[in-house]
Amino acid sequence: MGFRIQNRLFTAGVVVMLLGAFGFGARKMQRLSHGTWGGQHIQFQVNDGSVAIEYDCAHGSITGPLTIDQQGRFSWHGVYTRERGGPIRLHDQDNSQPAIYSGRIKDDTMTLTLRLENSSDPVQTFNLRRGSAGRVFKCK
């Protein structure tokens, strides 16, 4: 009986090693490094595991681990806030909405899709380049 258990343990060990060798093990994740990404109508500033985002007439933020899989894909939870022109009134309500920022990074290019959590429709898709300040036109 001892031989059978050893044989099964050996076989199980070999199977685990083969699964790991063929990529069926845990995915290797990377983190988004500090810096600025920008594109038309967006600026994306990465600092210490968070992102500050500026859009035309809006802003957003992402906190938490900014992980990217081996194919460069990501999906992060954050907040999106629409802005309006003119002064901020004393009793204005916060109109921030939970958002999902997803997309893919390849080399120095990021494709970013913004989707509000309560909607299946994307708000907008942006193309950003690492090191670019972007072009944002704020509401006045």
Kinemage of the C-alpha trace (Angstrom):
@kinemage 1
@onewidth
@group {chain A} dominant
@subgroup {mainchain}
@vectorlist {calphas} color= white
{ca met a 1} P 0.000 0.000 0.000
{ca gly a 2} L 2.888 2.402 0.704
{ca phe a 3} L 4.185 1.902 -2.834
{ca arg a 4} L 0.792 2.829 -4.376
{ca ile a 5} L 0.603 6.075 -2.381
{ca gln a 6} L 4.161 7.026 -3.364
{ca asn a 7} L 3.408 6.232 -7.005
{ca arg a 8} L 0.235 8.381 -6.948
{ca leu a 9} L 2.061 11.258 -5.258
{ca phe a 10} L 4.835 11.049 -7.857
{ca thr a 11} L 2.270 11.041 -10.705
{ca ala a 12} L 0.408 13.990 -9.183
{ca gly a 13} L 3.692 15.911 -8.855
{ca val a 14} L 4.544 15.273 -12.517
{ca val a 15} L 1.078 16.453 -13.617
{ca val a 16} L 1.425 19.677 -11.591
{ca met a 17} L 4.868 20.339 -13.101
{ca leu a 18} L 3.581 19.755 -16.641
{ca leu a 19} L 0.599 22.047 -16.110
{ca gly a 20} L 2.938 24.778 -14.875
{ca ala a 21} L 5.295 24.263 -17.819
{ca phe a 22} L 2.442 24.645 -20.312
{ca gly a 23} L 1.099 27.832 -18.742
{ca phe a 24} L -1.847 26.394 -16.853
{ca gly a 25} L -0.481 27.604 -13.536
{ca ala a 26} L -0.954 31.024 -12.004
{ca arg a 27} L -0.820 33.956 -14.404
{ca lys a 28} L 2.191 36.175 -14.086
{ca met a 29} L 0.987 39.723 -13.494
{ca gln a 30} L 2.888 42.980 -13.922
{ca arg a 31} L 2.152 46.393 -12.433
{ca leu a 32} L 1.757 49.659 -14.312
{ca ser a 33} L 4.751 51.875 -13.591
{ca his a 34} L 4.743 55.580 -12.679
{ca gly a 35} L 4.392 58.111 -15.445
{ca thr a 36} L 2.106 60.031 -17.742
{ca trp a 37} L 0.017 58.626 -20.575
{ca gly a 38} L -1.925 60.921 -22.871
{ca gly a 39} L -4.068 61.089 -25.964
{ca gln a 40} L -6.872 63.076 -27.535
{ca his a 41} L -9.212 64.277 -24.758
{ca ile a 42} L -7.419 62.400 -21.949
{ca gln a 43} L -4.447 62.568 -19.572
{ca phe a 44} L -3.608 59.601 -17.334
{ca gln a 45} L -1.139 60.220 -14.459
{ca val a 46} L 0.139 57.112 -12.613
{ca asn a 47} L 1.577 57.604 -9.088
{ca asp a 48} L 2.120 55.096 -6.252
{ca gly a 49} L -0.497 52.527 -7.312
{ca ser a 50} L -3.182 55.044 -8.261
{ca val a 51} L -4.203 57.010 -11.342
{ca ala a 52} L -5.543 60.553 -11.706
{ca ile a 53} L -7.399 61.007 -14.989
{ca glu a 54} L -8.387 64.271 -16.704
{ca tyr a 55} L -10.887 64.329 -19.562
{ca asp a 56} L -12.636 67.125 -21.419
{ca cys a 57} L -15.322 68.215 -18.922
{ca ala a 58} L -14.708 65.253 -16.565
{ca his a 59} L -12.165 63.625 -14.293
{ca gly a 60} L -11.637 60.200 -12.780
{ca ser a 61} L -9.433 58.121 -10.548
{ca ile a 62} L -8.332 54.532 -10.070
{ca thr a 63} L -6.912 53.082 -6.858
{ca gly a 64} L -5.667 49.657 -6.016
{ca pro a 65} L -3.286 47.309 -7.703
{ca leu a 66} L -2.774 48.359 -11.320
{ca thr a 67} L -2.031 44.853 -12.595
{ca ile a 68} L -1.573 43.842 -16.220
{ca asp a 69} L -1.557 40.240 -17.466
{ca gln a 70} L 1.034 38.724 -19.812
{ca gln a 71} L -0.937 39.816 -22.889
{ca gly a 72} L -1.056 43.410 -21.615
{ca arg a 73} L -4.761 43.266 -20.688
{ca phe a 74} L -6.220 44.984 -17.641
{ca ser a 75} L -9.504 45.758 -15.905
{ca trp a 76} L -9.469 48.262 -13.033
{ca his a 77} L -12.247 49.722 -10.876
{ca gly a 78} L -12.374 53.445 -10.298
{ca val a 79} L -14.549 56.540 -10.345
{ca tyr a 80} L -15.731 58.829 -13.148
{ca thr a 81} L -17.063 62.350 -12.470
{ca arg a 82} L -18.718 64.581 -15.052
{ca glu a 83} L -17.932 68.289 -14.783
{ca arg a 84} L -19.778 71.351 -15.965
{ca gly a 85} L -18.732 74.887 -16.759
{ca gly a 86} L -19.061 77.739 -14.321
{ca pro a 87} L -18.497 78.015 -10.602
{ca ile a 88} L -19.120 75.158 -8.191
{ca arg a 89} L -22.129 75.923 -6.029
{ca leu a 90} L -22.046 75.437 -2.270
{ca his a 91} L -24.644 72.632 -2.209
{ca asp a 92} L -23.771 70.884 -5.496
{ca gln a 93} L -24.091 67.134 -5.194
{ca asp a 94} L -21.191 64.883 -6.079
{ca asn a 95} L -22.011 63.149 -9.345
{ca ser a 96} L -19.187 60.593 -9.214
{ca gln a 97} L -20.045 57.176 -10.591
{ca pro a 98} L -18.286 53.824 -10.181
{ca ala a 99} L -16.464 52.968 -13.387
{ca ile a 100} L -14.540 50.120 -14.984
{ca tyr a 101} L -11.398 51.016 -16.918
{ca ser a 102} L -10.341 48.155 -19.175
{ca gly a 103} L -8.118 47.683 -22.169
{ca arg a 104} L -4.705 46.607 -23.324
{ca ile a 105} L -1.148 47.911 -23.299
{ca lys a 106} L 1.273 47.048 -26.066
{ca asp a 107} L 4.716 48.635 -25.974
{ca asp a 108} L 4.108 52.370 -25.365
{ca thr a 109} L 0.464 52.373 -26.475
{ca met a 110} L -2.613 51.885 -24.308
{ca thr a 111} L -6.166 51.334 -25.518
{ca leu a 112} L -8.483 52.321 -22.667
{ca thr a 113} L -12.248 51.804 -22.539
{ca leu a 114} L -14.283 53.598 -19.892
{ca arg a 115} L -17.550 51.935 -18.865
{ca leu a 116} L -19.821 53.039 -16.032
{ca glu a 117} L -20.533 50.104 -13.684
{ca asn a 118} L -24.307 50.448 -13.982
{ca ser a 119} L -24.198 50.276 -17.778
{ca ser a 120} L -22.975 47.738 -20.316
{ca asp a 121} L -22.320 50.438 -22.924
{ca pro a 122} L -18.811 51.923 -23.107
{ca val a 123} L -18.736 55.669 -22.520
{ca gln a 124} L -15.685 56.075 -24.725
{ca thr a 125} L -12.505 54.401 -25.914
{ca phe a 126} L -9.194 56.260 -25.884
{ca asn a 127} L -5.766 55.632 -27.406
{ca leu a 128} L -2.942 56.817 -25.172
{ca arg a 129} L 0.825 56.982 -25.558
{ca arg a 130} L 3.317 56.633 -22.699
{ca gly a 131} L 5.142 59.927 -22.027
{ca ser a 132} L 2.543 62.076 -23.809
{ca ala a 133} L 0.775 64.861 -21.899
{ca gly a 134} L -2.398 64.411 -23.965
{ca arg a 135} L -4.804 67.106 -25.149
{ca val a 136} L -7.566 67.980 -22.711
{ca phe a 137} L -9.973 70.902 -23.074
{ca lys a 138} L -11.621 71.696 -19.729
{ca cys a 139} L -15.137 73.146 -19.410
{ca lys a 140} L -15.215 76.821 -18.450
